Amino acid sequence: MDTSHKTSFQFISEPSDINFGGKVHGGVVMKWIDQAAYTCARTWSESYCVTVYVGGIRFYKPINIGDVIKVDCAVIYTGSSSIHIMVEVYSRDFGHKEFEKKTHCIIIFVSVDEHGNPQKVKPWIPQTDQEKKLEEYATRLKSLRENIHNEMKPFFNE
């Protein structure tokens, strides 16, 4: 089975990741998301990519210092130059075998050439029913983002 559209990182959260409440800082989790998703996008596109959107980030539960962290990424949609990636962050302490989902988001990268111009990426074609549902999810989110963009236009200069 081809897994070139998936990436998974595992590591241990560190004391330097702590926030004022004694848990892993949300910004640290966002950094993990960006690093793992970039690896997934770059592997898929086989070229340099830039982050163009992070959305729908949901922090379900805090992460403790010293937990085992797992960041799972999967390509769920491709445009002509864009790669839409679903990211899920899990953690567990060493006393448990099962991971618990802590964070979810969608992050979009664009493949760029040496001049920073968007370039085509190979299409991702869902194979399983679950992958087809994820692609539908990505296209629904794309439509929602376009609606939000149109609502915001009067409030900023482009």
C-alpha distance (Angstrom), angle and dihedral (degrees) to the residues before:
residue distance angle dihedral
M1 . . .
D2 3.81 . .
T3 3.80 111.0 .
S4 3.81 98.2 171.7
H5 3.82 88.0 117.1
K6 3.82 92.6 60.3
T7 3.80 135.2 71.5
S8 3.79 129.7 -179.5
F9 3.81 128.4 -171.5
Q10 3.80 125.8 -168.9
F11 3.79 126.7 -173.0
I12 3.81 142.3 130.5
S13 3.80 122.6 -89.7
E14 3.80 111.6 -117.7
P15 3.81 135.2 -140.4
S16 3.83 89.5 -110.9
D17 3.86 88.3 63.0
I18 3.82 92.0 68.1
N19 3.80 126.7 120.5
F20 3.82 128.8 -157.2
G21 3.81 90.3 -85.2
G22 3.80 93.3 57.5
K23 3.80 95.7 -107.9
V24 3.81 132.4 103.1
H25 3.81 109.4 -70.3
G26 3.83 115.1 -111.8
G27 3.80 90.2 -129.4
V28 3.80 89.7 58.1
V29 3.81 89.9 52.6
M30 3.81 88.6 50.4
K31 3.82 89.8 52.6
W32 3.82 90.2 52.1
I33 3.81 89.2 49.8
D34 3.80 92.3 51.2
Q35 3.81 93.8 47.4
A36 3.80 95.8 47.8
A37 3.81 93.9 41.9
Y38 3.82 91.4 48.2
T39 3.80 89.0 53.8
C40 3.81 89.8 50.4
A41 3.83 92.6 47.7
R42 3.78 94.0 45.2
T43 3.81 91.7 48.3
W44 3.79 90.8 50.3
S45 3.82 96.8 44.1
E46 3.81 96.7 35.1
S47 3.81 86.8 -142.9
Y48 3.80 142.1 80.4
C49 3.81 113.4 -69.7
V50 3.78 135.6 -167.3
T51 3.78 128.2 -149.3
V52 3.82 111.1 -114.0
Y53 3.79 102.5 166.3
V54 3.78 141.7 15.4
G55 3.75 114.6 -177.1
G56 3.72 147.9 162.7
I57 3.78 91.6 24.3
R58 3.75 108.2 177.5
F59 3.79 124.0 -172.2
Y60 3.81 105.7 -158.2
K61 3.80 100.7 176.7
P62 3.81 136.8 -5.0
I63 3.79 122.2 -95.5
N64 3.79 120.5 -130.7
I65 3.78 126.2 -134.1
G66 3.80 109.6 -101.4
D67 3.81 94.7 28.2
V68 3.79 121.1 134.6
I69 3.80 106.0 -110.7
K70 3.80 125.4 -152.8
V71 3.81 120.9 -171.1
D72 3.81 113.1 -169.2
C73 3.81 120.2 -168.2
A74 3.78 130.8 -177.4
V75 3.78 134.5 177.0
I76 3.81 106.1 -119.2
Y77 3.82 101.2 170.3
T78 3.78 140.2 7.4
G79 3.77 129.3 -158.3
S80 3.77 123.7 -170.5
S81 3.83 92.3 -71.1
S82 3.80 103.0 -3.1
I83 3.78 130.8 93.1
H84 3.82 116.6 -159.9
I85 3.79 112.5 -155.7
M86 3.78 130.1 -169.8
V87 3.79 113.1 -146.5
E88 3.78 126.8 -165.2
V89 3.79 123.2 -176.8
Y90 3.79 119.8 -156.1
S91 3.78 133.7 178.6
R92 3.78 139.9 -172.0
D93 3.75 135.4 175.9
F94 3.77 119.2 -121.2
G95 3.80 90.7 -103.7
H96 3.82 92.2 66.1
K97 3.80 132.0 59.2
E98 3.79 96.9 -158.2
F99 3.80 123.0 80.8
E100 3.81 119.8 -137.6
K101 3.81 121.4 -145.9
K102 3.80 110.7 -113.8
T103 3.83 106.1 165.8
H104 3.82 139.6 17.1
C105 3.80 132.4 -173.9
I106 3.77 146.7 144.2
I107 3.78 119.6 -120.0
I108 3.79 125.5 -173.0
F109 3.78 126.6 -154.1
V110 3.78 130.6 -174.1
S111 3.77 121.1 -145.8
V112 3.81 110.4 -128.4
D113 3.78 135.6 -170.1
E114 3.82 126.5 -129.6
H115 3.85 89.9 -78.4
G116 3.80 94.0 51.7
N117 3.80 94.4 -106.0
P118 3.81 119.6 139.3
Q119 3.77 114.1 -101.1
K120 3.78 133.0 -168.2
V121 3.79 121.5 -87.7
K122 3.77 127.7 -158.0
P123 3.79 111.3 -96.0
W124 3.77 119.9 -104.4
I125 3.79 111.5 -134.8
P126 3.80 116.2 -163.8
Q127 3.80 114.0 -128.9
T128 3.80 106.3 -177.4
D129 3.79 131.1 52.4
Q130 3.81 89.1 -110.8
E131 3.82 91.5 52.4
K132 3.82 89.7 49.5
K133 3.82 89.7 52.5
L134 3.81 90.2 49.4
E135 3.81 91.0 51.2
E136 3.83 89.3 51.2
Y137 3.81 88.3 49.6
A138 3.82 90.2 52.4
T139 3.80 93.0 49.6
R140 3.83 91.6 48.6
L141 3.81 89.7 51.2
K142 3.80 90.0 48.6
S143 3.80 90.0 55.3
L144 3.82 91.5 47.7
R145 3.83 91.0 50.5
E146 3.82 90.0 52.6
N147 3.81 90.4 52.0
I148 3.81 91.7 48.9
H149 3.81 90.7 47.9
N150 3.81 90.4 53.3
E151 3.82 91.5 48.5
M152 3.81 91.1 51.8
K153 3.83 97.1 47.3
P154 3.81 96.0 92.3
F155 3.81 90.7 55.7
F156 3.80 102.0 56.0
N157 3.77 140.5 33.8
E158 3.77 118.3 -115.3
